[in-house]
Amino acid sequence: MRASLLAAVLTRADEGRGPRDWVAPAVFWSLPAPLGLACLILGIIAVVRSGSRTNARVAGVLGLSVLAVQIVGILVLVANGGGFLMVW
């Protein structure tokens, strides 16, 4: 079902602004947003609850670093005006 929704969103003809412009961002962000939030929560828990220099702490810090790089990349795309998921 997700693949058919993605195909429908990507193949929609450009007819200018419409009442359903929110559909594409909702479809594209339906999976990354909750996974990013889960990564953030689990990474913070791993860093806080683990001891100094343990594998769990290193994995938590690396996971939070990857998440930070992704967020910065998204913000750079939006700031440049080239983000394909901009709503406004």
Backbone bond lengths (Angstrom), bond angles and torsions (degrees), N, CA, C in turn:
res aa  C-N    CA-C-N  psi(-1)  N-CA   C-N-CA  omega(-1)  CA-C   N-CA-C  phi
1 M - - - 1.439 - - 1.530 110.90 -
2 R 1.335 116.86 -40.98 1.467 119.03 179.50 1.519 111.22 -63.67
3 A 1.335 116.70 -38.50 1.465 119.35 179.98 1.524 110.87 -64.32
4 S 1.311 118.09 -39.27 1.466 119.83 179.59 1.530 110.75 -69.79
5 L 1.340 117.69 -36.73 1.462 119.76 176.24 1.529 110.71 -65.31
6 L 1.326 116.25 -41.06 1.459 120.57 178.57 1.518 110.48 -63.06
7 A 1.319 117.35 -43.62 1.463 120.72 178.45 1.524 110.90 -63.54
8 A 1.326 117.43 -39.55 1.465 120.66 178.95 1.522 111.19 -65.44
9 V 1.321 117.06 -39.97 1.464 120.02 -179.62 1.518 110.68 -69.62
10 L 1.329 117.43 -40.83 1.459 120.49 -176.96 1.518 113.07 -74.33
11 T 1.317 118.88 -23.84 1.458 121.25 -177.37 1.517 112.84 -101.56
12 R 1.320 118.12 9.02 1.466 120.92 178.96 1.523 109.20 -70.31
13 A 1.313 115.89 133.70 1.459 120.40 179.09 1.527 109.70 -68.66
14 D 1.321 115.99 145.60 1.461 120.36 179.84 1.528 108.94 -80.87
15 E 1.304 115.91 106.78 1.458 121.66 179.75 1.528 110.75 -114.20
16 G 1.301 117.81 20.16 1.464 121.74 -178.33 1.522 110.68 86.51
17 R 1.318 115.70 -164.35 1.465 121.14 -179.00 1.514 109.58 -69.17
18 G 1.322 115.57 140.75 1.454 119.83 179.86 1.510 111.29 -142.99
19 P 1.326 116.97 175.58 1.463 120.17 -178.17 1.526 113.41 -73.96
20 R 1.338 117.72 -12.41 1.469 119.87 -178.34 1.525 112.63 -112.29
21 D 1.307 117.75 32.51 1.467 120.73 178.55 1.522 112.18 -69.84
22 W 1.309 118.20 -15.13 1.457 121.91 179.81 1.527 111.66 -79.99
23 V 1.330 118.83 -11.34 1.468 121.33 -174.59 1.525 111.39 -67.71
24 A 1.323 117.88 -45.72 1.470 120.26 -177.68 1.527 112.05 -61.24
25 P 1.346 119.95 -49.56 1.460 118.18 177.02 1.526 112.91 -62.14
26 A 1.324 117.65 -35.84 1.464 119.86 179.84 1.521 111.30 -65.32
27 V 1.332 116.91 -40.20 1.475 120.46 179.44 1.518 110.23 -69.58
28 F 1.337 116.83 -45.60 1.461 119.87 -176.58 1.522 113.25 -69.75
29 W 1.334 118.23 -30.26 1.454 121.53 -178.51 1.516 113.33 -96.19
30 S 1.330 118.95 1.11 1.462 120.55 -176.33 1.525 112.44 -66.61
31 L 1.306 119.00 -28.07 1.462 120.99 179.01 1.532 113.28 -101.34
32 P 1.335 120.49 -46.69 1.474 119.26 -177.33 1.523 114.80 -64.75
33 A 1.306 118.39 -34.42 1.471 119.81 -176.94 1.533 112.33 -65.21
34 P 1.334 119.99 -51.21 1.475 118.19 178.51 1.527 112.84 -66.50
35 L 1.347 117.16 -34.71 1.462 118.82 178.26 1.528 111.21 -67.95
36 G 1.316 117.43 -37.98 1.462 120.51 176.49 1.512 111.68 -64.64
37 L 1.325 116.70 -40.45 1.456 120.53 177.84 1.533 110.93 -65.16
38 A 1.319 116.93 -41.55 1.468 120.41 177.42 1.523 110.87 -64.24
39 C 1.339 117.53 -40.12 1.469 120.89 177.50 1.522 111.13 -62.88
40 L 1.313 116.23 -40.66 1.456 120.07 179.23 1.526 111.25 -63.27
41 I 1.312 116.79 -48.20 1.471 120.91 -178.68 1.519 111.00 -64.35
42 L 1.337 117.18 -48.17 1.465 120.08 -178.51 1.527 112.00 -67.16
43 G 1.332 117.69 -35.46 1.464 120.31 177.47 1.515 112.00 -65.63
44 I 1.327 116.71 -42.49 1.466 119.98 178.01 1.520 110.76 -65.05
45 I 1.323 117.82 -41.54 1.470 120.94 178.01 1.526 110.51 -62.24
46 A 1.339 117.17 -42.70 1.467 120.45 -179.49 1.519 111.38 -64.16
47 V 1.320 117.59 -39.14 1.464 120.45 -178.94 1.524 110.67 -71.78
48 V 1.325 117.09 -41.55 1.468 120.14 -175.66 1.520 111.93 -72.41
49 R 1.316 118.16 -41.66 1.465 121.03 -173.67 1.526 114.53 -85.26
50 S 1.313 118.19 -15.69 1.457 118.93 -177.39 1.526 110.78 -89.73
51 G 1.313 114.55 159.07 1.462 119.85 178.61 1.515 110.91 -77.95
52 S 1.298 114.36 176.44 1.453 119.77 -179.18 1.534 110.65 -69.75
53 R 1.328 115.89 134.45 1.465 123.94 176.43 1.526 113.62 57.74
54 T 1.304 117.52 42.59 1.462 121.25 173.04 1.524 108.75 -103.51
55 N 1.335 114.95 165.26 1.462 119.36 -179.51 1.527 111.62 -64.00
56 A 1.324 117.45 -34.67 1.461 120.67 179.81 1.524 110.74 -65.73
57 R 1.303 116.55 -40.02 1.469 120.15 179.60 1.524 110.80 -67.35
58 V 1.313 117.15 -42.00 1.465 121.17 178.75 1.529 110.04 -63.89
59 A 1.326 116.95 -43.86 1.464 120.28 178.83 1.528 111.26 -64.50
60 G 1.321 117.10 -39.18 1.461 120.45 177.53 1.512 112.39 -64.12
61 V 1.321 116.99 -43.22 1.466 120.96 179.21 1.525 110.62 -66.48
62 L 1.325 117.67 -40.61 1.461 120.41 178.27 1.530 110.86 -65.31
63 G 1.317 116.96 -41.68 1.457 120.23 178.07 1.520 112.17 -63.32
64 L 1.310 117.28 -42.01 1.460 120.41 177.25 1.523 111.34 -66.69
65 S 1.321 117.48 -33.23 1.464 120.82 177.52 1.525 111.37 -66.77
66 V 1.317 116.89 -43.92 1.466 120.89 177.78 1.522 110.31 -62.50
67 L 1.319 117.26 -41.96 1.459 121.24 177.96 1.528 110.92 -62.82
68 A 1.322 117.33 -40.23 1.466 120.83 178.40 1.533 111.48 -64.31
69 V 1.323 117.36 -39.60 1.468 120.97 178.21 1.526 110.34 -64.13
70 Q 1.322 117.35 -40.47 1.456 120.68 178.29 1.526 111.26 -64.25
71 I 1.315 117.15 -43.40 1.463 120.67 -179.91 1.526 110.52 -64.49
72 V 1.320 117.78 -41.87 1.465 121.06 178.00 1.529 110.25 -63.14
73 G 1.321 116.87 -41.24 1.471 120.18 177.66 1.518 112.37 -61.15
74 I 1.317 116.89 -41.81 1.464 120.77 178.08 1.517 110.32 -64.87
75 L 1.328 117.34 -44.02 1.461 120.45 -179.80 1.522 111.86 -65.00
76 V 1.321 117.81 -35.75 1.470 120.76 177.58 1.523 110.09 -65.99
77 L 1.332 117.68 -42.54 1.471 120.22 177.55 1.518 111.54 -60.35
78 V 1.309 116.35 -44.06 1.467 119.87 -178.92 1.524 110.81 -69.35
79 A 1.323 117.87 -39.82 1.461 121.04 -178.85 1.529 111.64 -66.46
80 N 1.330 116.60 -32.83 1.463 120.22 178.96 1.521 112.43 -77.59
81 G 1.297 117.65 -9.11 1.462 120.42 -178.72 1.512 112.02 79.45
82 G 1.311 118.42 5.96 1.457 121.02 -179.49 1.496 113.49 -103.66
83 G 1.336 117.03 5.85 1.451 119.56 178.78 1.510 109.71 -68.30
84 F 1.331 116.92 124.66 1.462 119.41 -176.13 1.521 112.90 -79.63
85 L 1.323 117.26 1.06 1.454 119.89 178.97 1.523 111.76 -111.50
86 M 1.316 117.66 18.12 1.460 119.51 -179.93 1.515 110.13 -70.77
87 V 1.307 115.88 139.37 1.450 121.16 -177.40 1.506 111.56 -94.74
88 W 1.315 117.89 -33.55 1.464 119.03 -174.13 1.486 112.83 -81.48
